[in-house]
Amino acid sequence: MSEVVSNLTLSSSAFSHVIDIPIEQIDIADWLFNLPEAEYQRCCPPDHISAGATWTDDGKPMSINVEMIGQTLMVQHYVGEIAEKHHCRMVSISDAFTPNGRTRVQVIWDLSVTEIDDKICEYTNSVVAHPTKEFLEFIKKHNIRFEDAATARQRDGGDHNRRETPLFAESIKRRALTRSKM
């Protein structure tokens, strides 16, 4: 596994969206680990390519996501450190296929919902990326300054998160409404 350089940040963004449904009906973990591929694709077209769920060898839930972030194809292997109804913290050592070749970064995806009142809640989608030592060697080899790589990732990752957050929130709401009818 690639060693993460956690004292450096490539990008960090968090966006929120109000959902007009009581928080008791929301189950982010259920949504995330039962998300159909077509629904994932609808949550950030045309960037979202594929998604699926599996488990680690020791039984932790995983979400595998394939998406474009700017010009980089990301294959994310998110392991659920926290997988609860109102909070999921997913951590991935992600494969990044850039125009310069392949490298790896750590991505932390934090999904949460908080109650506003008894009828509405707010979904927050936070994404933080850290370089790995492999990534730092990769950009050095290609004469890319870390600051330039971070600026590009912040721009592209922030734009992606801004677009997907409201669509994820509405998808979570649809899943909650479907489950409440069962």
Backbone hydrogen bonds in HBPLUS format (Angstrom, degrees):
<---DONOR---> <-ACCEPTOR-->    atom                        ^
c    i                          cat <-CA-CA->   ^        H-A-AA   ^      H-
h    n   atom  resd res      DA  || num        DHA   H-A  angle D-A-AA Bond
n    s   type  num  typ     dist DA aas  dist angle  dist       angle   num
A0133-LYS N   A0003-GLU O   2.83 MM 130  5.76 150.0  1.91 161.8 171.3     1
A0005-VAL N   A0131-PRO O   2.84 MM 126  5.64 175.5  1.84 155.9 155.1     2
A0008-LEU N   A0005-VAL O   3.20 MM   3  5.93 165.3  2.22 120.7 124.0     3
A0010-LEU N   A0129-ALA O   2.72 MM 119  5.25 156.3  1.77 144.0 150.0     4
A0011-SER N   A0129-ALA O   3.39 MM 118  5.19 156.4  2.45 129.9 131.1     5
A0129-ALA N   A0011-SER O   2.90 MM 118  5.19 162.2  1.93 140.7 144.5     6
A0013-SER N   A0127-VAL O   2.97 MM 114  5.51 154.4  2.04 149.4 157.7     7
A0127-VAL N   A0013-SER O   2.83 MM 114  5.51 162.5  1.86 163.5 169.3     8
A0015-PHE N   A0125-ASN O   3.10 MM 110  5.51 157.1  2.16 138.1 142.0     9
A0125-ASN N   A0015-PHE O   2.85 MM 110  5.51 165.3  1.87 167.0 171.0    10
A0017-HIS N   A0123-TYR O   2.85 MM 106  5.30 145.8  1.97 147.4 157.3    11
A0123-TYR N   A0017-HIS O   2.89 MM 106  5.30 166.5  1.91 155.4 150.8    12
A0019-ILE N   A0121-CYS O   2.74 MM 102  5.39 170.4  1.75 157.8 161.1    13
A0121-CYS N   A0019-ILE O   2.98 MM 102  5.39 161.4  2.01 154.3 160.4    14
A0025-GLN N   A0022-PRO O   3.06 MM   3  5.81 156.6  2.12 119.9 125.9    15
A0026-ILE N   A0023-ILE O   3.00 MM   3  5.27 154.5  2.07 110.9 118.8    16
A0031-TRP N   A0027-ASP O   3.04 MM   4  6.34 163.9  2.06 153.8 158.5    17
A0028-ILE N   A0085-LYS O   2.66 MM  57  5.09 161.7  1.69 143.7 137.0    18
A0032-LEU N   A0028-ILE O   2.80 MM   4  5.99 173.7  1.81 161.5 162.7    19
A0033-PHE N   A0029-ALA O   3.01 MM   4  6.06 169.4  2.02 153.6 156.0    20
A0034-ASN N   A0031-TRP O   3.27 MM   3  5.34 158.4  2.32 104.0 110.3    21
A0039-GLU N   A0036-PRO O   3.08 MM   3  5.30 120.5  2.45 102.1 116.7    22
A0040-TYR N   A0036-PRO O   3.02 MM   4  6.37 159.4  2.06 157.0 163.2    23
A0041-GLN N   A0037-GLU O   2.95 MM   4  6.26 157.7  2.00 152.9 159.0    24
A0042-ARG N   A0038-ALA O   3.07 MM   4  6.34 143.5  2.21 139.5 148.7    25
A0042-ARG N   A0039-GLU O   3.12 MM   3  5.05 120.9  2.49  93.2 107.9    26
A0043-CYS N   A0040-TYR O   3.04 MM   3  5.22 146.3  2.15 103.2 113.6    27
A0047-ASP N   A0044-CYS O   2.75 MM   3  5.66 113.5  2.19 136.5 147.8    28
A0048-HIS N   A0044-CYS O   3.08 MM   4  5.55 153.7  2.15 132.1 139.4    29
A0068-MET N   A0047-ASP O   2.94 MM  21  4.82 149.8  2.03 124.7 134.5    30
A0049-ILE N   A0066-VAL O   2.88 MM  17  5.42 159.1  1.93 151.2 153.3    31
A0050-SER N   A0066-VAL O   3.19 MM  16  5.06 160.1  2.23 133.6 136.4    32
A0066-VAL N   A0050-SER O   2.80 MM  16  5.06 156.2  1.85 159.0 154.9    33
A0052-GLY N   A0064-ILE O   2.90 MM  12  5.19 139.6  2.07 143.8 152.9    34
A0064-ILE N   A0052-GLY O   2.78 MM  12  5.19 168.6  1.79 152.2 156.0    35
A0054-THR N   A0062-MET O   3.05 MM   8  5.09 157.1  2.10 129.5 135.4    36
A0062-MET N   A0054-THR O   2.82 MM   8  5.09 149.5  1.91 146.6 138.1    37
A0056-THR N   A0060-LYS O   2.83 MM   4  5.18 150.0  1.92 143.3 153.5    38
A0059-GLY N   A0056-THR O   2.99 MM   3  5.14 162.3  2.03 112.9 114.1    39
A0080-GLY N   A0061-PRO O   2.81 MM  19  5.39 166.6  1.83 169.9 165.8    40
A0063-SER N   A0078-TYR O   2.91 MM  15  5.09 149.6  2.01 137.5 147.5    41
A0078-TYR N   A0063-SER O   2.95 MM  15  5.09 135.6  2.15 165.7 154.9    42
A0065-ASN N   A0076-GLN O   3.02 MM  11  5.09 152.1  2.10 134.8 143.6    43
A0076-GLN N   A0065-ASN O   2.76 MM  11  5.09 174.9  1.76 164.2 164.5    44
A0067-GLU N   A0074-MET O   3.01 MM   7  5.34 156.3  2.07 146.3 153.9    45
A0074-MET N   A0067-GLU O   2.73 MM   7  5.34 175.8  1.73 175.0 173.8    46
A0069-ILE N   A0072-THR O   2.84 MM   3  5.25 166.0  1.86 155.8 159.2    47
A0072-THR N   A0069-ILE O   3.05 MM   3  5.25 164.0  2.08 124.5 127.4    48
A0073-LEU N   A0097-PHE O   3.07 MM  24  4.98 159.4  2.11 139.9 135.9    49
A0097-PHE N   A0073-LEU O   2.83 MM  24  4.98 173.9  1.83 151.8 154.0    50
A0075-VAL N   A0095-ASP O   2.91 MM  20  5.09 160.4  1.95 148.4 153.9    51
A0095-ASP N   A0075-VAL O   2.94 MM  20  5.09 152.1  2.02 154.7 150.6    52
A0079-VAL N   A0091-VAL O   2.83 MM  12  5.26 165.0  1.86 133.8 136.7    53
A0091-VAL N   A0079-VAL O   3.00 MM  12  5.26 159.6  2.04 138.8 142.5    54
A0081-GLU N   A0089-ARG O   2.84 MM   8  5.53 143.1  1.98 162.5 174.4    55
A0082-ILE N   A0089-ARG O   3.29 MM   7  4.87 157.7  2.34 130.5 133.3    56
A0089-ARG N   A0082-ILE O   2.86 MM   7  4.87 150.0  1.95 125.9 134.0    57
A0084-GLU N   A0087-HIS O   2.84 MM   3  5.14 160.7  1.88 151.2 154.6    58
A0113-VAL N   A0086-HIS O   3.08 MM  27  5.28 146.1  2.20 146.5 142.2    59
A0088-CYS N   A0111-LEU O   2.83 MM  23  5.16 160.8  1.87 153.7 158.5    60
A0111-LEU N   A0088-CYS O   2.83 MM  23  5.16 165.2  1.85 158.0 162.3    61
A0090-MET N   A0109-TRP O   2.77 MM  19  5.02 178.8  1.77 157.9 158.2    62
A0109-TRP N   A0090-MET O   2.76 MM  19  5.02 163.0  1.79 154.4 159.1    63
A0092-SER N   A0107-VAL O   2.88 MM  15  5.20 156.0  1.94 151.0 158.6    64
A0107-VAL N   A0092-SER O   2.80 MM  15  5.20 157.7  1.85 148.7 156.3    65
A0094-SER N   A0105-VAL O   2.68 MM  11  5.37 147.7  1.78 176.0 172.5    66
A0105-VAL N   A0094-SER O   3.04 MM  11  5.37 151.3  2.13 144.1 152.8    67
A0096-ALA N   A0103-THR O   2.83 MM   7  5.26 175.3  1.83 146.9 146.7    68
A0103-THR N   A0096-ALA O   2.92 MM   7  5.26 150.8  2.01 144.2 153.8    69
A0098-THR N   A0101-GLY O   2.74 MM   3  5.05 150.9  1.82 153.3 146.8    70
A0101-GLY N   A0098-THR O   3.00 MM   3  5.05 161.7  2.04 108.2 114.2    71
A0106-GLN N   A0130-HIS O   2.89 MM  24  5.11 162.8  1.92 158.8 160.5    72
A0130-HIS N   A0106-GLN O   2.83 MM  24  5.11 156.8  1.89 143.9 151.9    73
A0108-ILE N   A0128-VAL O   2.76 MM  20  5.17 167.9  1.77 159.7 164.1    74
A0128-VAL N   A0108-ILE O   2.94 MM  20  5.17 158.7  1.99 145.5 152.6    75
A0110-ASP N   A0126-SER O   2.81 MM  16  5.00 167.6  1.83 149.3 153.7    76
A0126-SER N   A0110-ASP O   2.89 MM  16  5.00 174.6  1.89 155.4 156.8    77
A0112-SER N   A0124-THR O   3.03 MM  12  5.31 158.0  2.08 151.5 156.5    78
A0124-THR N   A0112-SER O   2.80 MM  12  5.31 161.8  1.83 152.3 155.4    79
A0114-THR N   A0122-GLU O   2.93 MM   8  5.32 153.1  2.01 140.9 148.3    80
A0122-GLU N   A0114-THR O   2.80 MM   8  5.32 159.1  1.84 154.2 161.3    81
A0116-ILE N   A0120-ILE O   3.06 MM   4  5.64 163.8  2.08 137.6 137.7    82
A0117-ASP N   A0120-ILE O   3.23 MM   3  5.55 167.9  2.25 144.5 144.4    83
A0135-PHE N   A0132-THR O   3.07 MM   3  5.02 116.2  2.50  92.6 107.5    84
A0136-LEU N   A0132-THR O   3.05 MM   4  6.45 159.0  2.10 152.0 156.6    85
A0137-GLU N   A0133-LYS O   2.99 MM   4  6.27 156.1  2.04 151.1 157.4    86
A0138-PHE N   A0134-GLU O   2.89 MM   4  6.08 151.1  1.97 144.6 153.6    87
A0139-ILE N   A0135-PHE O   2.91 MM   4  6.25 163.0  1.94 160.8 162.4    88
A0140-LYS N   A0136-LEU O   3.11 MM   4  6.17 152.5  2.18 138.5 146.6    89
A0141-LYS N   A0137-GLU O   2.92 MM   4  6.10 159.0  1.97 148.0 153.5    90
A0142-HIS N   A0138-PHE O   3.16 MM   4  6.44 141.3  2.32 140.9 151.0    91
A0144-ILE N   A0139-ILE O   2.80 MM   5  4.94 175.9  1.80 150.3 150.3    92
A0143-ASN N   A0140-LYS O   3.05 MM   3  4.98 163.3  2.08 108.4 110.5    93
A0148-ASP N   A0145-ARG O   3.07 MM   3  5.28 122.1  2.42 101.0 114.9    94
A0149-ALA N   A0145-ARG O   3.04 MM   4  6.41 159.5  2.08 155.3 161.2    95
A0150-ALA N   A0146-PHE O   2.80 MM   4  6.02 161.4  1.84 157.7 163.0    96
A0151-THR N   A0147-GLU O   2.94 MM   4  6.07 153.3  2.01 140.3 147.7    97
A0152-ALA N   A0148-ASP O   3.07 MM   4  6.26 162.6  2.10 147.3 151.3    98
A0153-ARG N   A0149-ALA O   2.95 MM   4  6.15 161.4  1.99 148.3 153.9    99
A0154-GLN N   A0150-ALA O   2.81 MM   4  5.90 159.8  1.85 149.7 155.5   100
A0155-ARG N   A0151-THR O   3.01 MM   4  6.17 163.5  2.04 146.9 151.4   101
A0156-ASP N   A0152-ALA O   2.92 MM   4  6.09 177.4  1.92 156.0 156.9   102
A0157-GLY N   A0153-ARG O   2.68 MM   4  5.45 157.1  1.73 144.5 152.8   103
A0158-GLY N   A0154-GLN O   2.89 MM   4  5.52 152.3  1.97 133.0 141.8   104
A0159-ASP N   A0155-ARG O   3.08 MM   4  6.13 158.1  2.13 141.4 147.6   105
A0160-HIS N   A0156-ASP O   3.01 MM   4  6.16 159.0  2.06 144.5 150.6   106
A0161-ASN N   A0157-GLY O   2.92 MM   4  6.10 166.1  1.94 150.7 154.3   107
A0162-ARG N   A0158-GLY O   2.93 MM   4  6.04 159.7  1.97 148.1 154.0   108
A0163-ARG N   A0159-ASP O   3.14 MM   4  6.36 150.7  2.23 145.0 151.7   109
A0164-GLU N   A0160-HIS O   2.95 MM   4  6.20 154.0  2.02 152.5 160.3   110
A0165-THR N   A0161-ASN O   3.01 MM   4  5.86 158.1  2.06 153.4 156.5   111
A0168-PHE N   A0164-GLU O   2.75 MM   4  5.94 157.1  1.80 164.6 172.0   112
A0169-ALA N   A0165-THR O   2.96 MM   4  6.16 166.2  1.98 155.1 158.9   113
A0170-GLU N   A0166-PRO O   3.04 MM   4  6.22 160.2  2.08 142.6 147.3   114
A0171-SER N   A0167-LEU O   3.00 MM   4  6.10 145.7  2.12 139.3 148.9   115
A0171-SER N   A0168-PHE O   3.10 MM   3  5.00 118.2  2.50  93.2 109.0   116
A0172-ILE N   A0168-PHE O   2.83 MM   4  6.11 157.1  1.88 157.2 163.1   117
A0173-LYS N   A0169-ALA O   3.00 MM   4  6.27 152.8  2.07 144.4 152.1   118
A0174-ARG N   A0170-GLU O   2.96 MM   4  6.21 158.0  2.01 142.3 147.8   119
A0175-ARG N   A0171-SER O   2.97 MM   4  6.25 159.8  2.01 150.6 155.7   120
A0176-ALA N   A0172-ILE O   2.96 MM   4  6.21 156.2  2.02 146.0 152.8   121
A0177-LEU N   A0173-LYS O   2.89 MM   4  6.20 159.0  1.94 156.7 162.1   122
A0178-THR N   A0174-ARG O   2.92 MM   4  6.11 155.2  1.98 149.0 156.0   123
A0179-ARG N   A0175-ARG O   2.93 MM   4  6.12 159.6  1.97 150.3 155.6   124
A0180-SER N   A0176-ALA O   2.97 MM   4  6.15 147.9  2.07 143.4 152.2   125
A0181-LYS N   A0178-THR O   3.24 MM   3  5.38 143.1  2.38  99.1 109.3   126
A0182-MET N   A0179-ARG O   3.13 MM   3  5.27 153.2  2.20 102.8 111.1   127
